[in-house]
Every structure is written in C-alpha cells, then in structure tokens.
Amino acid sequence: MVAVSVIAMAVGTGTAALLMAPVALGVMGFGAGGVAAGSTAAGMMSSAAVANGGGVAAGSLVAALQSAGAAGLTSVATVVVGSVGAAAGGAVGWVTSKFRG
C-alpha cells in the first residue's frame, strides 16, 4: 500500500513544478519579449545557431523553451511538467518512507 505521505509528496511536487516552470524560464532569460541579452537563454541560442549554421532550428529545445517563455506552456507541456514533477516527488517520498521505517 502506498503511504499517504508519498501521495502528498507527489501531488505537492507536481503542483510546484507547474508553478515554477514559468519562473524558471524567465530566470533563464526566455520571456515574452524574446531572449534576454547576456542570459543563459542567449548563450543557448547562440550555441544552437552556431551548431545549426546560423539559425535556430524550428522544433529545437531552444525554440521550444522560447515559445514556452513567450506564450506559456501548452496543454501537453503542462501535463508533462506536472507528471514529471509528480513522479519525482513520489519517488523521493517513497525512498524517504523506506528510511523512516
């Protein structure tokens, strides 16, 4: 049987992942106005452009992150972020429950 604490951890981290994703994108430099100069996002975009012969490929990680930073997460991305956060939280909750006895 799954402990209530494991379920609570999964729900909490899934929710936190959904709330923190837009914040993390902004901190990295992906925003509504484009990529912030001198940011991590600018470095990623520069590297992607150099590797791709001068432009950022449509559908690449950098393009997807900029899209999410500008317009928000799509419904599919929301489900993925929430699911990954919940799975990670559930795993941590399960492991810690094994050490508490």
ROZA-386724 format. One line per field, with one value per residue: residue number from 0; residue in three letters; x, y, z of N, C-alpha, C, O, CB in turn. Coordinates in steps of 0.001 Angstrom, whole numbers. Glycine has a CB too. Example, Ala and Ser with C-alpha at 12.3 -4.5 7.8 and 13.67 -1.06 7.14 Angstrom:
// ROZA-386724
k = (0  1) $
r = (ALA  SER) $
n_xx = (13190  12850) $
n_yy = (-5690  -2250) $
n_zz = (7800  7080) $
ca_xx = (12300  13670) $
ca_yy = (-4500  -1060) $
ca_zz = (7800  7140) $
c_xx = (13200  12900) $
c_yy = (-3300  30) $
c_zz = (7800  7870) $
o_xx = (14236  13409) $
o_yy = (-3319  1138) $
o_zz = (8465  8039) $
cb_xx = (11308  14084) $
cb_yy = (-4473  -598) $
cb_zz = (9046  5725) $
***
This chain:
// ROZA-386724
k = (0  1  2  3  4  5  6  7  8  9  10  11  12  13  14  15  16  17  18  19  20  21  22  23  24  25  26  27  28  29  30  31  32  33  34  35  36  37  38  39  40  41  42  43  44  45  46  47  48  49  50  51  52  53  54  55  56  57  58  59  60  61  62  63  64  65  66  67  68  69  70  71  72  73  74  75  76  77  78  79  80  81  82  83  84  85  86  87  88  89  90  91  92  93  94  95  96  97  98  99  100) $
r = (MET  VAL  ALA  VAL  SER  VAL  ILE  ALA  MET  ALA  VAL  GLY  THR  GLY  THR  ALA  ALA  LEU  LEU  MET  ALA  PRO  VAL  ALA  LEU  GLY  VAL  MET  GLY  PHE  GLY  ALA  GLY  GLY  VAL  ALA  ALA  GLY  SER  THR  ALA  ALA  GLY  MET  MET  SER  SER  ALA  ALA  VAL  ALA  ASN  GLY  GLY  GLY  VAL  ALA  ALA  GLY  SER  LEU  VAL  ALA  ALA  LEU  GLN  SER  ALA  GLY  ALA  ALA  GLY  LEU  THR  SER  VAL  ALA  THR  VAL  VAL  VAL  GLY  SER  VAL  GLY  ALA  ALA  ALA  GLY  GLY  ALA  VAL  GLY  TRP  VAL  THR  SER  LYS  PHE  ARG  GLY) $
n_xx = (832  438  1826  248  1853  3602  1917  1084  3519  4001  1827  2286  4859  4349  2513  4123  6067  4563  3922  6427  7685  7184  8493  11124  11769  11718  13799  15950  16019  14210  11580  8515  9183  11193  14495  16556  19274  22606  21901  21383  19719  20354  22965  22453  20921  22753  24706  23162  22549  25083  25825  23934  24431  23897  21246  18502  17076  13737  11554  13562  15171  15809  14117  11627  11688  11813  9377  7645  8381  7537  4790  3702  3124  2109  -851  -73  2615  2178  960  3085  5139  3888  3460  6072  7143  5452  6064  8784  8590  6989  8745  10850  9431  8698  11210  12193  10289  10981  13259  12376  11087) $
n_yy = (-1185  2253  4884  7684  9904  9642  9995  12610  13941  13520  14890  17474  18144  17902  19979  22141  22042  22803  25426  26598  26363  28496  30571  29633  29595  32346  33243  32032  33518  33379  34989  36959  39075  38093  36646  37363  39591  38532  36470  33076  31879  33340  32476  29774  30027  31208  29187  27151  28343  28602  25902  25097  26309  29066  29720  29142  26038  25207  23750  22857  22430  24953  26603  25612  26199  29008  29553  28608  30360  32781  32487  30864  27626  24901  22819  20143  20326  21248  19025  17200  18451  18587  15837  14756  16163  15200  12465  12500  13602  11650  9473  10364  10661  7986  6728  8093  7271  4651  4822  5880  3934) $
n_zz = (0  -744  1002  2577  2817  676  -1511  -983  -1255  -3985  -5182  -4215  -5279  -7985  -8370  -7576  -9589  -11811  -11104  -10891  -13371  -15352  -13988  -13828  -16567  -17114  -15440  -16668  -18967  -21036  -22379  -22770  -24403  -25954  -26128  -23396  -23375  -22761  -21082  -19815  -21657  -23952  -24408  -24916  -27241  -28974  -29154  -30308  -32753  -33944  -34136  -35925  -38289  -38412  -37756  -35508  -35234  -36096  -33766  -32136  -28887  -27806  -29309  -28497  -25740  -25844  -27042  -25038  -22997  -24079  -24723  -22797  -21261  -23307  -23409  -23515  -22694  -20113  -18923  -19130  -17594  -15066  -14609  -14612  -12444  -10401  -10483  -9773  -7197  -5954  -6081  -4460  -2054  -1609  -1311  951  2798  3178  4701  7057  8317) $
ca_xx = (0  1193  1604  -345  2943  4143  940  1160  4765  3813  903  2952  5935  3728  1968  5257  6687  3706  4016  7791  8173  7289  9502  12434  12001  12051  15128  16925  16081  13182  10442  7546  9841  12301  15601  17237  20693  23544  21316  21612  18968  21126  24070  21897  20513  23972  25301  22295  22694  26398  25783  22970  24807  23477  19883  17984  16143  12368  11327  14686  14950  15843  12883  10509  11770  11445  7933  7016  8639  6776  3343  3273  3190  963  -1527  769  3772  1683  789  4411  5827  3212  3688  7473  7273  4770  6833  9991  8179  6563  9932  11537  8592  8779  12543  12298  9413  11698  14261  11704  10670) $
ca_yy = (0  3497  5753  8995  10875  9517  10635  14048  14424  13525  15980  18742  18455  18115  21340  23080  22048  23613  26828  27099  26309  29827  31345  29137  30073  33763  33385  31630  34554  33182  35797  37408  39997  37410  36184  38469  39703  38136  35445  31670  31641  33919  31556  28580  30373  31420  27867  26442  28974  28231  24478  24876  27075  30459  29937  28166  25147  25118  22497  22528  22711  26399  27150  25211  26968  30394  29553  28478  31594  33879  32274  29965  26202  24311  21837  18941  20635  21325  17647  16595  19062  18125  14399  14539  16659  14270  11214  12749  13747  10341  8642  10861  10299  6531  6426  8580  6445  3400  5085  6239  2672) $
ca_zz = (0  -845  2159  2308  2673  -685  -2393  -720  -1849  -5441  -5526  -3918  -6225  -9292  -8342  -7535  -10919  -12685  -10723  -11033  -14755  -15962  -13255  -14258  -17930  -17021  -14832  -17687  -19991  -22057  -21953  -23766  -25325  -26625  -25286  -22722  -23701  -21717  -20216  -20165  -22893  -25055  -24663  -25560  -28593  -29744  -29422  -31245  -34062  -34480  -34478  -37000  -39476  -38395  -37270  -34552  -35919  -35585  -33048  -31267  -27475  -27604  -29891  -27636  -24498  -26132  -27254  -23718  -22262  -24671  -24759  -21729  -21575  -23986  -22550  -23470  -21843  -18745  -18455  -18986  -16444  -13852  -14436  -14226  -11075  -9502  -10438  -8981  -5803  -5472  -5890  -3260  -925  -1399  -775  2332  3658  3458  5729  8296  8958) $
c_xx = (876  819  1038  751  3553  3205  993  2411  4622  2926  1580  4028  5406  3178  3091  5934  5879  3822  5394  8309  8241  8343  10897  12762  12405  13439  16222  17049  15099  11944  9562  8176  10988  13352  16322  18734  21551  23043  21752  20918  19724  22307  23603  21526  21724  24621  24485  22435  24023  26390  24894  23272  24237  22072  19487  16914  14773  12195  12473  14341  14897  14564  11675  10506  11385  9947  7189  7211  7795  5267  2819  3320  1927  309  -709  1967  3362  1523  2145  5133  5201  3474  5114  7706  6640  5538  8097  9648  7725  7738  10697  10742  8672  10122  12655  11413  10097  12739  13641  11208  9247) $
c_yy = (1249  4398  7097  10040  10829  10208  12150  14654  14519  14690  17337  19101  18630  19522  22377  23171  22915  25098  27426  27112  27693  30712  30943  29606  31543  34006  33027  32661  34367  33948  36222  38331  39374  36988  37393  38444  39302  37038  34043  31343  32184  33028  30289  28867  30578  30086  27088  27016  28609  26779  24204  25722  28481  30732  28858  27335  25163  23760  22075  22868  24211  27041  26827  26001  28426  30515  29488  29747  32749  33703  31418  28521  25766  23305  20557  19171  20720  19940  16993  17143  18586  16660  14097  15014  15713  12958  11379  12868  12441  9431  9067  10495  8825  6159  6883  7767  5123  3605  5468  5019  2626) $
c_zz = (0  328  1719  2096  1274  -1672  -2223  -1347  -3371  -5871  -5323  -4922  -7640  -9415  -8360  -8904  -11883  -12375  -10996  -12477  -15411  -15287  -13721  -15677  -17924  -16454  -15835  -18802  -21128  -21618  -23105  -24802  -26097  -25613  -24703  -23030  -22504  -20796  -20640  -21478  -24101  -25413  -25360  -27009  -29495  -30120  -30444  -32653  -34709  -34947  -35683  -38236  -39536  -37904  -36292  -35264  -35263  -34915  -32147  -29820  -27219  -28142  -29015  -26329  -24718  -26363  -25923  -22895  -22774  -24509  -23619  -22196  -22317  -23050  -22438  -22562  -20381  -18147  -18217  -17764  -15137  -13569  -13990  -12796  -10071  -9376  -9593  -7500  -5189  -5195  -4637  -2006  -591  -773  677  3282  4038  4575  7061  9041  9162) $
o_xx = (1917  -358  1322  591  3973  3656  951  2364  5074  3248  1458  4102  5950  3354  3012  6329  6445  3821  5514  9280  9277  9004  11747  13902  13323  14170  17288  18057  15142  11324  9822  7744  11688  13116  16660  19375  21262  23712  22395  21460  19735  22615  24260  21784  21715  25033  25039  22440  24071  26891  25073  22434  24107  21733  20082  15965  14656  12641  12381  13332  14026  13994  10803  9450  10708  9324  6224  6304  7378  4555  1606  3529  822  870  -659  2303  4117  1903  2335  5684  5917  3687  5334  8389  7212  5647  8438  10334  8038  7746  11135  11321  8710  10176  13152  11759  9818  13058  14305  10943  8730) $
o_yy = (1296  4635  7578  10954  11858  10924  12890  15751  15491  15395  18234  20245  19419  20180  23374  24257  23669  25930  28614  27810  28033  31509  31796  29974  31943  34873  33641  32691  35122  33609  35894  38360  40075  36980  38332  37396  39684  36709  33854  30617  31555  32845  29788  28054  30164  29886  26445  26270  28334  26465  23205  25829  29037  31889  27781  27880  25136  22741  21055  23522  24684  27923  27673  26425  29021  31481  30221  30164  33605  34657  31257  28238  26203  22978  19950  18311  20306  19703  16308  16372  18222  16276  13279  14344  15448  12404  10505  12301  12151  8701  8226  10066  8452  5375  6147  7596  4554  2667  5390  5068  1640) $
o_zz = (656  600  622  1288  745  -2566  -3207  -1904  -3976  -6827  -6157  -5369  -8413  -10440  -9079  -9330  -12674  -13282  -11294  -12770  -15981  -15952  -13977  -15960  -18641  -16933  -15849  -19509  -22100  -20610  -24263  -25954  -26828  -24405  -25424  -22951  -21370  -19816  -21673  -22311  -25159  -26591  -26273  -27897  -30654  -31263  -31335  -33633  -35908  -36027  -36381  -39132  -40626  -37655  -36264  -35827  -34038  -35442  -31464  -29558  -26489  -27500  -28816  -25860  -23880  -25923  -25705  -22175  -21994  -24194  -23483  -23376  -21997  -22003  -21368  -21748  -19502  -17001  -17212  -16978  -14204  -12419  -13097  -12022  -9013  -8282  -8796  -6650  -4035  -4204  -3852  -1008  581  175  1529  4451  5093  5306  8095  10242  9687) $
cb_xx = (-946  921  2912  -1276  4027  4339  -485  1146  5944  3200  -390  3551  6993  2617  1083  6286  6808  2254  3680  8707  7276  5940  9359  12472  10745  11035  15247  16538  17444  12862  10919  6391  10345  12929  16590  17003  21032  23892  19788  21109  17573  21620  24765  20665  19647  24958  25415  20832  22575  27501  25294  21569  24383  23603  18896  17400  16687  11314  11060  15960  16046  17083  12666  10576  13178  12213  7523  7593  10104  7117  2964  1861  3374  1386  -2932  1241  4430  358  -26  5251  5772  1726  3390  8431  6644  3350  7206  10703  7079  5642  10848  11738  7172  8585  13637  11914  8067  12392  15191  10554  11335) $
cb_yy = (-2  4211  5959  9419  10614  8017  10110  14318  13493  12192  15890  18693  17357  17099  21539  22644  20608  23175  26980  26271  25398  30519  31131  27600  29871  34472  32495  30284  34617  31657  37009  38114  41177  38314  35291  38400  41136  39314  35546  30731  32285  35329  31200  28076  31628  32286  27057  26517  30489  28446  23669  25176  26343  30997  29979  28872  23730  25319  21415  23279  22072  27014  26596  23706  26885  30915  28376  27267  31956  34004  31644  30321  25370  23636  21517  18547  21954  22073  16823  16839  20609  18358  13661  15274  18033  14000  10760  14026  14757  9690  8723  12399  10675  5772  7102  10067  6154  2875  6176  7170  2460) $
cb_zz = (1211  -2205  2942  3466  3721  -1073  -2104  789  -1474  -5911  -4671  -2550  -6203  -9527  -7097  -6461  -11470  -12552  -9268  -10192  -15582  -15911  -11721  -14189  -18794  -16176  -13576  -18279  -20544  -22274  -21220  -23086  -24576  -27699  -26096  -21199  -24146  -20905  -20233  -19041  -22810  -24688  -23363  -24790  -28581  -28949  -28123  -30784  -33935  -33418  -33290  -36505  -40682  -39726  -38430  -33266  -35944  -36731  -34020  -31712  -26628  -28290  -31312  -27339  -23915  -27354  -28149  -22961  -22349  -26139  -26053  -21256  -20287  -25325  -23095  -24887  -22281  -18699  -19472  -20243  -16529  -13963  -15734  -15197  -10951  -9997  -11863  -9465  -5694  -6471  -7124  -3341  -1201  -2739  -1630  2402  2936  2169  5273  8016  10246) $
***
